[in-house]
Amino acid sequence: MTMNEIFTDTPTKVVPELALVGGGERPKRVILLIEGEIVGDNKGDEASEEHGRELMLHTLKSLESAKVVPDEIILLHDAVRLILPESECYSCWRSILDREIVVKACNETLFYLGKIPEDPRILCEDMADLLQDLLTADNVVRL
């Protein structure tokens, strides 16, 4: 008896548990969680913040044509500002939404800012509902 025949009489096919690209199967529901306007920690200097903003812009632009995309994007706290017209990233959302990626923004943060999304396809949900989405996702990628 060989190692892959321990529980069956025939060889067992080994499949990776998670593979977003390549021969493996994709998880059922992937959420991209964005919590800030920049990628990385702001080290308190302008260069670090500027670089973080550039990385966020490149990240969102890459979703416009990426082969693998999340099923949902959830925007919490300062990340909600990314969907506002004054954001450098504002132009990215139309093509992301056109790809049928669900985009959800935290209702409490929008209320705090006194803003509503201009694109009606961006869903405004309470934090409690967003938490349920995160807890029931197959995979959450935090940015």
C-alpha positions in Angstrom: 0.0 0.0 0.0 1.3 3.4 -0.9 0.8 6.7 1.0 -2.0 7.9 -1.3 -4.0 4.7 -1.0 -4.3 4.7 2.8 -8.1 5.3 2.9 -9.1 4.0 -0.5 -8.1 1.1 -2.7 -7.3 3.4 -5.6 -4.8 6.2 -5.9 -6.1 9.5 -4.6 -5.9 12.7 -6.6 -4.2 15.5 -4.5 -5.7 18.9 -5.1 -4.3 22.1 -3.4 -6.7 23.5 -0.8 -6.5 27.1 -2.3 -5.2 28.3 -5.5 -6.3 31.6 -7.0 -4.5 31.1 -10.3 -3.4 27.9 -12.0 -4.9 24.5 -12.0 -6.6 24.6 -8.6 -10.1 25.5 -7.9 -11.0 29.1 -6.8 -12.7 29.6 -3.4 -16.4 30.2 -3.6 -16.4 33.8 -2.3 -13.4 36.1 -2.0 -13.6 39.5 -0.3 -11.0 42.3 -0.7 -11.1 44.3 2.5 -9.7 47.9 2.2 -9.4 49.9 5.4 -7.4 53.0 4.4 -6.7 55.4 1.6 -3.1 54.2 1.2 -1.4 50.8 1.1 0.9 50.2 4.0 1.5 52.2 7.2 2.1 55.9 7.0 5.4 56.4 8.7 4.6 60.1 9.3 6.5 61.5 6.3 5.1 62.8 3.0 7.1 60.4 0.8 5.7 57.3 2.6 2.1 58.6 2.3 2.6 59.6 -1.4 4.0 56.1 -2.2 1.1 54.5 -0.3 -1.4 56.5 -2.4 0.4 55.4 -5.6 0.2 51.8 -4.6 -3.5 52.1 -3.9 -4.1 53.7 -7.3 -2.1 50.9 -9.0 -3.9 48.2 -7.0 -7.4 49.5 -8.0 -6.3 50.1 -11.6 -5.0 46.5 -11.8 -8.5 45.2 -10.9 -9.8 46.8 -14.1 -8.2 44.1 -16.2 -6.9 41.5 -13.8 -7.6 37.8 -14.6 -8.6 37.0 -11.0 -10.7 39.5 -9.1 -12.5 39.4 -5.8 -16.3 38.8 -5.7 -16.7 41.7 -3.3 -14.7 44.8 -2.2 -15.6 46.1 1.3 -14.5 49.6 2.2 -14.2 50.5 5.9 -13.1 53.6 7.7 -10.8 55.9 5.7 -11.1 53.6 2.6 -14.6 54.9 2.1 -13.0 58.2 0.9 -11.7 56.2 -2.2 -15.2 56.3 -3.7 -15.6 60.0 -3.4 -15.0 62.3 -6.4 -12.1 64.1 -4.8 -10.1 60.9 -4.5 -7.4 60.1 -7.1 -8.8 56.6 -7.3 -12.3 57.7 -8.1 -11.9 57.0 -11.8 -11.2 53.3 -11.2 -14.6 52.4 -9.7 -16.7 52.6 -12.9 -14.7 49.8 -14.6 -14.4 47.8 -11.4 -18.2 47.9 -11.1 -18.7 47.2 -14.8 -16.9 43.9 -14.1 -19.7 43.0 -11.7 -17.5 43.1 -8.6 -19.8 44.0 -5.7 -18.5 47.1 -3.9 -19.8 47.9 -0.4 -19.0 50.9 1.7 -19.5 51.3 5.5 -22.7 53.2 6.1 -21.6 54.6 9.5 -18.5 56.1 7.9 -20.4 57.7 5.1 -22.8 59.2 7.6 -19.9 60.5 9.6 -18.4 62.1 6.5 -21.8 63.4 5.4 -21.4 61.8 2.0 -23.2 59.3 -0.3 -21.6 57.5 -3.3 -22.4 59.0 -6.6 -22.6 55.6 -8.3 -25.8 53.8 -7.2 -24.1 50.4 -7.8 -21.9 51.0 -4.7 -23.9 49.5 -1.8 -24.0 51.3 1.5 -24.3 48.8 4.4 -24.1 48.9 8.1 -21.0 47.7 9.8 -23.0 44.8 11.4 -23.9 43.5 7.9 -20.4 44.0 6.6 -19.0 42.0 9.5 -21.4 39.1 8.6 -20.1 39.2 5.0 -16.5 39.0 6.3 -17.3 36.2 8.7 -19.1 34.1 6.0 -16.5 34.6 3.2 -14.4 31.7 2.0 -11.4 34.0 1.9 -10.7 37.6 3.0 -7.8 39.5 1.5 -6.9 42.5 3.6 -5.2 45.5 2.0 
